[in-house]
Structures are given as structure tokens and as C-alpha cells.
Amino acid sequence: MSRVMMFDLSNHSVGEFTAEANRGWGLSGKRTLAGGLQTTLAIPASVASQDWLQFGRMALIQDSKLPAWCGVMDTPWSGKIPSEAIFYGPEYLLDLRMPDRQAVLSGSFESILIDLIGLINQDEDLFVRAGILGELPAGQQQLTIDQKSLWVQLNDFGKREGVEFFFRATREQNEPLTIYIDAGQRIGMDTGILLHDGARANMQVTSASVTGIIRNRVIGIGKADSAQKRPQTAPYRDEDSIDRYRMRSAVVQFSTLTDLSSLETATQKSLDASARPRLKLVLSLMDNDDLFTSLSPGNSFMVHAAEIYLPGGVKGWRGQMRMLQMALDDHRRTVSCEMEAWL
């Protein structure tokens, strides 16, 4: 069971209850990262009758080992006792905001992110703030803001520029609950911890798959009014990938780039990201040796999975993998997580 704290519209605590709260955390932005996960909580009659339990309010669940989790209560609601309420991940807050008119934001990635957060809080302070900003794309950016969800537009901007986001809930005593947006091209830290099955295991492999479209010869094309004026790179090749998987060509358009130098850098990054398939493991983790204190999306671990089979007649895999998302089973006190590495 977890302690669930509820907040009013000024993000100050107004009440609490206990519930079995399965909940998840995840990165968003770059590639197909999914962000935080929603959860459904059973609400006893003693709590359902409280006027502070209302749609649009924030909930916070703190844990001695895992990151704090926050979510927004919203429809649908099940009214038969015990009632059930759905709490959506913190990205949902941004999904409640759409600008009145189109606007164009220009500047560095950091300045555009801060301007976007200003738009989010413009009509009502949602207590969303810029958090820890790691390495971000260099140079000047431009983002056209349309009359649609600001979360969709921020997430698409991250995907376009190869930036990840992580929503981090923080509450100091007697202060409002604040949601920080951490951003960077690679969020997280290298823990140096070994996750392994077998004797004295701290994990079990739930599923293993190899995914991704392999492209190992890439030409980049940029933005221009006509094909004759459009900048284009020479082919970029990954010889190791070609030798292993045969040659696989792609022409990738970067619709925001006009100079050759930036286009060459972006094309090399595209090749690096596509030359090899990705190994994805879903692991069930046990809290051996306080493992849970090191868990957070973006963190890297050494993983030894002895009982999986990979193409080319390979049995078992050992290497560094990165956690993309994780979810707590509150009843069993286990964490399921998705890990990824390039083969």
C-alpha cells in the first residue's frame, strides 16, 4: 500500500489516503519514448466523500527508494463503492493547454523550452518549471506553435531534435508541489550495477526481442525551395554493419537544416542510430542490495542475461543497457522495466 497525497489548485496538500498504487515512470521525447504511465486507484467511501478529491487535481506518491510519482486525476470516474479514479502522468498537465493563436519561437533549444513552459503557465500556474538541462542541441532553433496540445508540440520538438524529457515531481515542506522538466540528449547516469539472472539473481527476463529498421548507408538531404538547390551529403557508411547485415540504403530528409555542415553532423548521427538493430529486454527486478535506490529512467546498468538466444546462433548476452521506462507492482513490490542496447 502507498500513501497518496492530494493537492488543491494551488498545489498545496489538502488530504491523503492509502491505496495499492501500481505506477510507472518513463522518458519521453526522442524516438518513440512513451513518458509516464497512468494508474487507477480504488477510492474508499471515506475518501470519495471528501470535497478535495476532484478532477484536475494533482496526486503525489513518495517512496523511500523509488522516484516520487505524480499524476492528474481526471475522467473517467467509477462511482460505485469502492470508487475508482484514474490518475494520468504529469505530461497530461501540458495536454490541458492549447495556445489561443499561432506563434513562432526562435532561439536556442533551452530558450524555446523555457518559452514553452511560460505558455503552459500563462493563464494559470500549473507549477511546471524547467529542471536539470543536460547537453542540448547547439545553434539556433525555430518552432512554430500551433493551436493544439502544447504537450504534443513539446514532445514532437524533442523527437525532431533528438532530446529526451523526464518529468520530476518535488515537494519541499509547506511548499507547493512542483513538476520539473529535465531535458537532455541523454538523460540518466551509469550506475555500474550488474543485473543478472541465474544464482543469486536480482532480475528475471520477461521478454527479449531484437527490433529496429537497419540502415547502414545514409544520404542526408536538407531544406530548400527546389531539388536543385537542396543541400545533400555524400553517402555515409557503416562498414561493420554492411559486412554483417548486407548494405541497406536510406535517404533521410532534415527539413529544418539548410547548411551542409549541420546536415553532415545530423546524417552521421542518423547512421549511428540505425546501423545496428536494438536488443530490448523486459526485466522483472527484485530489491536485492537496495537495487531500487538506483532505478530511474535513463540510467544504465550492466546486464547479464544467460538464457536468451540472438541471431547468428548466439546464446546469452552481456553488456551495458539503458532503462527507458519502469513500473512498480505495489502489491508484489517488484519493478518491471524496459531495457535497450544496440547489438
C-alpha positions in Angstrom: 0.0 0.0 0.0 1.1 3.5 -0.7 0.4 6.9 0.8 -1.4 9.1 -1.8 -1.3 12.9 -1.1 -3.8 15.1 -2.8 -3.4 18.8 -3.7 -5.6 21.8 -4.4 -5.3 24.1 -7.5 -2.5 26.0 -5.8 -0.6 22.7 -5.4 -0.8 22.7 -1.6 -1.6 19.4 0.2 -5.3 19.1 1.3 -5.7 15.4 2.2 -4.4 11.9 1.8 -5.4 8.3 1.7 -3.7 4.9 1.2 -4.2 2.7 -1.8 -2.5 -0.1 -3.8 -0.8 2.1 -6.4 0.8 0.4 -9.4 2.6 3.2 -11.2 5.2 3.9 -13.8 7.9 6.3 -14.9 9.4 6.8 -18.4 11.3 9.1 -20.7 9.6 11.0 -23.5 10.8 13.0 -26.5 13.5 11.3 -28.6 12.3 8.4 -30.8 9.2 6.6 -29.6 9.7 7.1 -25.8 6.4 6.9 -24.1 6.6 9.1 -21.0 4.9 8.4 -17.6 2.2 5.9 -17.2 -1.4 6.3 -15.8 -2.7 4.4 -12.8 -6.2 3.5 -11.5 -6.7 3.8 -7.7 -9.5 2.3 -5.6 -11.1 5.0 -3.5 -12.9 4.1 -0.2 -16.2 5.7 0.7 -14.5 7.8 3.5 -12.3 9.4 0.8 -14.8 9.6 -2.0 -17.0 11.8 0.1 -14.2 14.4 0.5 -14.6 17.6 -1.5 -10.8 17.8 -2.1 -11.0 14.7 -4.3 -11.7 16.5 -7.6 -10.8 16.3 -11.3 -7.8 18.3 -12.4 -6.0 18.0 -9.0 -2.6 16.5 -8.5 -1.7 13.5 -6.5 1.8 12.7 -5.2 3.2 9.3 -4.1 6.5 9.3 -2.4 8.7 6.3 -1.8 11.8 5.8 0.3 13.7 4.1 -2.6 11.9 5.0 -5.9 11.4 8.3 -7.5 8.4 10.3 -6.4 5.4 9.8 -8.7 2.7 12.4 -9.5 -0.4 12.4 -11.6 -3.5 14.3 -12.5 -6.9 13.0 -11.5 -9.4 13.1 -14.4 -12.3 11.3 -16.1 -13.5 8.6 -16.2 -14.7 8.0 -12.6 -16.4 4.9 -11.4 -19.0 5.9 -8.8 -19.9 2.5 -7.3 -18.1 2.0 -3.9 -15.3 1.3 -3.8 -14.9 4.1 -6.4 -12.1 4.1 -8.9 -10.3 7.2 -10.2 -7.7 7.4 -13.0 -4.5 9.4 -12.5 -2.6 10.4 -15.6 1.2 11.0 -15.7 2.4 14.6 -15.4 2.7 15.1 -19.1 -1.1 15.3 -19.0 -0.9 18.7 -17.4 0.7 20.1 -20.6 -2.0 18.3 -22.6 -4.6 20.6 -21.0 -3.0 23.7 -22.6 -3.6 24.9 -26.2 -2.5 28.4 -27.3 -5.0 30.9 -28.5 -3.1 31.7 -31.7 -0.2 30.5 -33.7 3.3 31.8 -32.7 6.9 31.3 -33.8 9.5 30.7 -31.1 13.2 31.2 -32.0 16.5 30.8 -30.2 18.4 28.1 -28.5 16.7 24.8 -27.6 16.9 25.9 -23.9 15.3 29.3 -24.6 12.5 27.7 -26.6 11.8 25.2 -23.9 11.6 28.0 -21.3 9.3 30.0 -23.6 7.1 26.9 -24.0 6.9 26.4 -20.2 5.9 30.1 -20.0 3.0 29.4 -22.3 2.0 26.4 -20.2 1.7 28.5 -17.1 0.5 31.7 -18.8 -3.2 31.5 -18.0 -2.9 29.5 -14.7 0.2 28.5 -12.9 0.5 24.7 -13.2 3.8 24.8 -11.2 5.7 23.3 -14.2 9.3 24.5 -14.3 12.5 23.9 -16.3 14.5 21.3 -14.5 18.0 19.9 -15.0 19.1 20.7 -18.5 21.9 18.5 -19.8 23.6 18.5 -23.2 21.2 20.1 -25.7 21.4 20.7 -29.5 23.7 23.6 -30.4 22.8 26.5 -32.6 19.6 28.4 -33.2 16.3 26.6 -33.4 12.8 27.6 -34.6 9.5 26.1 -33.5 6.1 27.1 -34.9 3.5 26.8 -32.2 0.0 25.8 -33.5 -3.4 25.7 -31.8 -3.1 22.2 -30.5 -1.8 20.5 -27.3 1.4 22.0 -26.0 2.5 18.6 -24.8 2.2 17.1 -28.3 4.2 20.0 -29.7 6.9 19.8 -27.0 7.2 16.1 -27.4 7.4 16.4 -31.2 10.1 19.1 -30.8 12.2 16.7 -28.7 11.8 13.9 -31.3 12.8 16.3 -34.0 16.0 17.5 -32.2 16.9 14.2 -30.5 16.1 15.4 -27.0 14.6 13.4 -24.1 12.4 14.7 -21.3 11.8 13.4 -17.8 9.1 14.8 -15.5 10.3 15.0 -11.9 8.0 15.8 -9.0 9.4 17.7 -6.0 7.7 18.9 -2.8 9.5 20.8 0.0 7.8 21.1 3.3 4.9 23.7 3.2 5.8 24.5 -0.4 3.6 23.8 -3.5 4.2 20.6 -5.4 6.4 21.4 -8.4 6.9 19.4 -11.6 10.3 19.9 -13.2 11.0 19.0 -16.8 14.5 17.6 -17.1 15.9 17.7 -20.7 18.9 16.4 -22.5 20.2 14.4 -25.4 20.8 11.5 -23.0 19.2 11.7 -19.5 20.4 9.5 -16.7 23.6 8.1 -15.2 25.8 5.0 -15.4 25.1 3.1 -12.2 27.8 0.5 -12.6 25.3 -2.1 -11.2 25.1 -5.7 -12.6 21.6 -7.0 -13.3 21.7 -10.8 -13.8 19.7 -14.0 -13.8 21.0 -17.3 -12.5 22.4 -17.8 -9.0 21.5 -15.1 -6.5 19.6 -13.3 -9.3 18.3 -9.8 -8.9 16.2 -9.9 -12.1 14.3 -12.3 -14.4 13.9 -11.8 -18.2 10.2 -11.5 -19.0 10.7 -11.0 -22.8 13.5 -10.4 -25.2 13.3 -9.0 -28.8 15.5 -7.6 -31.5 13.9 -4.6 -33.2 14.7 -1.6 -35.5 15.0 -0.9 -39.2 18.6 -1.3 -40.1 20.1 1.3 -42.4 23.9 1.4 -42.9 24.4 3.6 -46.0 22.7 7.0 -45.5 22.5 10.2 -47.5 21.2 13.3 -45.8 19.2 16.0 -47.7 18.3 19.4 -46.3 15.7 22.1 -46.8 15.4 24.1 -49.9 12.8 25.6 -52.3 13.7 23.2 -55.1 15.6 19.9 -55.6 18.3 21.7 -57.5 19.1 24.0 -54.5 18.6 21.3 -51.8 21.8 20.5 -49.9 22.9 16.9 -49.9 25.7 14.9 -48.2 27.8 12.2 -49.7 26.9 8.7 -48.6 27.7 7.8 -45.0 28.5 4.1 -44.5 29.0 1.8 -41.6 31.2 -1.0 -42.9 30.8 -3.3 -39.9 27.1 -3.2 -40.3 27.3 -3.8 -44.0 29.5 -6.8 -43.5 27.1 -8.3 -41.0 23.7 -7.4 -42.4 24.4 -6.5 -46.1 24.1 -3.0 -47.4 20.8 -1.2 -46.7 20.4 2.3 -48.1 18.4 5.3 -46.9 17.9 8.9 -47.9 16.9 10.9 -44.8 15.5 14.5 -45.1 16.2 17.0 -42.4 13.6 19.6 -43.1 15.0 22.3 -40.8 18.6 22.2 -42.0 20.0 24.4 -44.7 23.8 24.4 -44.3 26.0 21.4 -45.3 28.0 21.3 -42.0 24.9 20.8 -39.8 23.5 18.4 -42.4 26.6 16.2 -42.3 26.5 16.1 -38.5 22.8 15.1 -38.5 23.4 12.4 -41.1 26.2 10.9 -39.2 24.0 10.8 -36.1 21.2 9.2 -38.1 23.6 6.5 -39.4 24.9 5.8 -35.9 21.4 5.3 -34.7 20.3 3.0 -37.5 23.3 0.9 -38.4 22.5 -1.8 -35.8 19.3 -3.4 -34.5 18.3 -2.8 -30.9 18.0 -5.5 -28.2 15.1 -4.9 -26.0 14.6 -6.8 -22.7 11.7 -6.5 -20.3 13.0 -7.4 -16.8 11.4 -8.1 -13.5 13.6 -6.6 -10.8 13.9 -7.6 -7.2 15.1 -5.2 -4.5 18.3 -7.1 -3.6 21.0 -5.0 -2.0 18.8 -1.9 -2.2 18.7 -2.1 -6.0 15.6 0.1 -6.1 17.5 3.2 -4.9 19.4 3.2 -8.3 16.4 2.9 -10.5 15.3 5.8 -12.7 14.5 6.1 -16.4 17.7 6.9 -18.4 20.1 5.1 -16.0 22.4 2.5 -17.4 23.2 -1.0 -16.0 25.4 -3.9 -16.9 23.1 -6.7 -17.8 23.8 -10.5 -18.0 21.0 -12.5 -19.5 22.3 -16.1 -19.8 19.1 -17.8 -21.2 18.2 -15.7 -24.3 19.0 -16.5 -27.9 20.1 -14.0 -30.5 20.5 -14.2 -34.3 23.7 -15.8 -35.5 23.5 -18.7 -33.1 24.3 -16.6 -30.1 23.2 -17.8 -26.6 23.2 -15.3 -23.8 24.1 -11.6 -23.8 26.2 -9.4 -21.6 26.6 -5.7 -22.0 25.5 -2.3 -20.9 21.8 -1.5 -21.3 19.8 1.6 -20.6 16.5 1.8 -18.8 13.8 3.6 -20.8 10.8 3.1 -18.5 9.8 1.2 -15.4 6.7 0.3 -13.5 6.1 -0.7 -9.8 3.8 -3.6 -8.8 2.9 -2.1 -5.5 1.5 -5.4 -4.1 4.4 -7.7 -5.0 7.0 -4.9 -4.6 8.7 -5.7 -7.8 9.7 -3.4 -10.7 9.2 -4.2 -14.3 11.4 -2.3 -16.7 12.3 -2.0 -20.3 16.0 -2.0 -21.2 17.6 -1.3 -24.5 21.0 -1.6 -26.2 22.4 -1.7 -29.7 23.7 -5.1 -30.8 
